[in-house]
Amino acid sequence: MKNFRCFFIFLFIPLSIIIFHSCEKDITLDIPQPEEKIVVEGWIEQDQPAFVMLSKNSAYFAVIDSAALTNMIITNAVIKVKEVETGIEEVLTLVFNPVTFPPFIYKGSTLLGKINHHYNLSIVVDGKELTATTSIPPLVSMDSVWFEPEKLLDTLGMLYFGFKDPPASGNYYRIFSKRIPQDNRFVPAWGSVYDDVYFNGQEVEYGFLRGQDNYQTVSDSAGLEQFYYKLGDTIIGKVASIDKIHFDFWKSIENAIYGGGNPFAAPATIFSNINGGLGVWGGYAAYYDTIVAVAAP
Amino acid sequence: MTDLKILYKTFLFFVIFAVSGSMFAQERFTISGYVKDASSGENLIGANVYIKDNLRGVSTNQYGFYSLTVDKGAHTLVASFIGYETVELPISLTQNLRKNFSLEPQMVLTDEVVISAEREDKNVKSTEMGTINFEVERIKTLPAFLGEVDILKTIQLTPGVQSAGEGNTGMYVRGGGPDQNLVLLDEAVVYNASHLFGFFSVFNADAIKNVNLIKGGMPANYGGRLASVLDISMKDGNNRTYHAEGGIGLISSRLTIQGPIQKERSSFIVSGRRTYIDVLTKPFINKKSPLKSSGYYFYDLNAKANYLLSDKDRLYISGYFGRDVFGISNKEADFKTTIAWGNATTSLRWNHLFSEKLFLNTSIIYSDYDFDFSARQTEFDMALRSGVRDWNGKLDFNYFPNSFHNLKFGLNYIYHIFTPNNASARVKEVDIQLGDAVKLYSHEGALYVNDEVNLTENFALNGGLRYSYFQHVGPFDRYVIGDLNRIVDTISYKRNESIKVYNHIEPRFSLRYTLNEKSSLKASYTQNYQYIHLASVSGVTLPTDIWVPSTDIVKPLFGVQYALGYFRNFFSNEYETSIEVYYKTMDNIIEFKEGATPENNVNNNIDNNFAFGKGESYGAEFFINKKINKITGWIGYTLSWAHRDFPDINGGKRFPAKYDRRHDLSVVVSYDLNDKFNFAAVFVYATGNAVTIPIGRYFIEGSVINEYGDRNSYRMEPYHRMDISINYLAKKSRKFESSFNLSVYNVYNRANPYFIYFENVGSIDEMSLQIKAKQVSLFPILPSIGWNFKF
């Protein structure tokens, strides 16, 4: 619904290529080297410690092989998280985490996230400091979570959430799921972020397609199955309330991923709340519910 | 209101000034009338009428009318127009005189064309700057892309005008955006002048009489756009005999029928064109293909009639209707999409002569552009509409007090209805709420006065003042955006409630100083306001682009242009040359904010997504034009710069406009070998387009994210291309004419860049990922043939 215009552009381009024989060739672009930047993927959830992954950007045309990947990893950072309301501060510890890229994660221990609290992040790498602030917004509970098979797809279906959006406008959500045992982490849904502009203060039911785990090298499904849940799956649904800047970041990332490759679209602008770097530092107020996918009653 | 007072005082000044010239002079009389084509009865626009002895004269106006006031006594009156035999008429003036001229077209371009007169030095003598007039018949001999004669593409071959891209009819004039061109067809605004990505323009050359482009020194009778006016007049129709003409081309066919309704008094013309790509490709699509009922076509229909009510009154009605239709449907998947867009215009005009000196044209004009999209997939329906609709009324007076002045004044009112984006959807029988249909209503008005005056023998001034008014009225809901980009308030305006008013004075001046018989210096200064804006999502002009009015948030575009030119003719006016330099500033240019998703129109206003900035452009244009003899054509070269400054785009850093083009060269040559054969060639060279490309990348949740470089900081390869054509007149008699046009587009098969895209090679899992840049070109060498007939 939201991408009407992108859809037209997508329609037009193949048309032009069909009607007029087009040709293409490889070219070499003479482009400037980008300034080296630190990329932050950090989050804190209620009742959980903080997690931060750090990496570096690379030149667009640089070959990414194992050596280049190693160069993108940062393991010498000093990372501190401070709870603004209490002033409690904690230094995160580096842990090896082979299931992601970068394969290291900086992790807190005793400082756990609290609803309605704010968290400052400070990262010092090679004398350079990066800072960011986020908040964990109020929790929005789901009234129901269920699986519903698609009419024409038999055993495949989407995951639905039923809830009442709080009356004040400005609620933002990010949706994840984890199938037991197929997934080893919470994977964002396909189109994982939503704001309440279309349903502010209303009772809503929203269905989601399953997202793919970019870290999983071998997929357990193919074709259409990649986007759906299956009858019999055990699924943990997770709906996290996030703040506006956190939402803008993920929205811009998803726009860039889904709209990527369209040569006529304006270049995607990626938002960031990291001062002095790229990426995001975000708080989650997460609601969990575990269900087994059964046919609708 | 003070602005209005200024205008009123200026108007009085102009009138007194204009009339005063005649008050102290000796007894004078006025000769007036129309200049026509003898074979068709069509009025000729811009024909010269002058006194042979002193070369004092005028050009006919848009309706072919002239008025010339001279001293009592014996004179030789001359009427001339390029491509026509010159007529000389001795007169003895003792009273006011009505005299219509009928000029015979020069049937064949003979070896020794009589260089019609000394008056063909308009290039040097007029006060016009940055103005180019095109003869449609000449355009028709030039190479045509896929055989489709295209007026807009020919205009792009002149200096200062740049094409939007490969095969594109969109134009950028002196660093201004495509929305800054006022495109008029019989005075009706054409909002989207192109078909199919801009590959073809909507103007069917068979129906067009005259094309005039003003890119600098815009006179005060035009307004509402910053960059240029493209004033296109449709043929009136032959009021003597019936004629049909048409052509069969590679992708379309055309047919035009014209003739008298009542001989010498009234005539009509109907002209149509339709493409048949869909019909031609149908047999080649597999019958079992699920997409077999998909296709694309466009058509144009022009119609016009005029009626001479009396020798003082003439009525014109003309209309244009054109549409692009694109459909995809797949029965098996129960999927159907239709996209259709197009313009419709109607102009009703009444010419009235109050006296030999005062001419009035009254127009009522309707103009509409809309874009419709509908899609159906099983039980899900959705539709989207956007567009703009105008109701326009105009009064244009033309007053010729004496041969020193040509005074124009008038008023104009337009009621605009904008539909920026109107979506609806339903599942089964249930409507989905996508917000109320959003329409924006506004009133636009203008008053103007303009005088072209010969101050001294060498000095001429074309000066004018335009007062413009714009009001955005309800019903309208303004969503006020607060912190965190959330809507904090909604202000509702009732029907006709005033939301925002703008009014401005726009002075326009151009001066000409004649150095000698062959050369002159010209200078101009213009100020323009523009109250409508085009919001473009992508890098190319697409029918999905949205027109929006000025609102309380979107301030009117404001442009100032300074131009200076040196004009010189050589070899008894056979060669016209000019050098013009210009400097332009533009305020309140709109772009979508970085990262804005303009489709989110629900409970929001589209203009909340805009960023505002300034533009600056400057450059020099060189032009050599040869209009007569066996070899005709021109060379145009432009050296230019166009920048943009937006506080919220590109980190506030200045960046080149999309159409910043350092070098732009066009060479057009046409050669008449004999009565049968004509050869023509076109060569263009342009600096590559400015694009934004990624310079770095990084990982987020395992996905590769691109990091873009500065906006428009990368230049694609230069664009160059040569086209040739051969025109063969197979048969020509009084009754029947048949000709062939063979065109070859992109003769040396240059692979010009259309866009660049990037492909990932390898994968991160294999620990080897590389990105390759690919450049896509659209049109290789493309020959085409067309057959044209006339009877």
Interface residues (C-beta under 8 A of the other chain):
Chain A: M1 K2 N3 F4 R5 C6 F8 I9 L11 F12 L15 S16 I19 F20 H21 S22 C23 E24 K25 D26 I27 T28 L29 I31 P32 Q33 P34 K37 V39 E41 S55 K56 N57 S58 A59 Y60 F61 V63 I64 D65 S66 L69 M72 T100 F101 P102 S169 G170 P188 V197 Y198 D213 N214 Y215 T217 K244 D248 S252 I253 N255 A256 I257 G260 G261 P263 F264 A265 A266 P267 A268 T269 I270 F271 L278 G279 V280
Chain B: F197 I277 Y296 F326 I328 T337 I339 F373 M382 L384 A423 A425 L434 L484 N485 R486 I487 V537 S538 G539 V540 L542 T544 F592 E594 G595 T597 P598 E599 N600 V602 N603 N604 T692 I693 P694 I695 G696 R697 Y698 F699 I700 E701 G702 S703 I705 N706 E707 Y708 G709 R711 Y714 E717 A751 Y754 F755 I756 Y757 F758 I764 D765 M767 S768 L769 Q770 I771 K772 A773 K774 Q775 V776 S777 L778 F779 P780
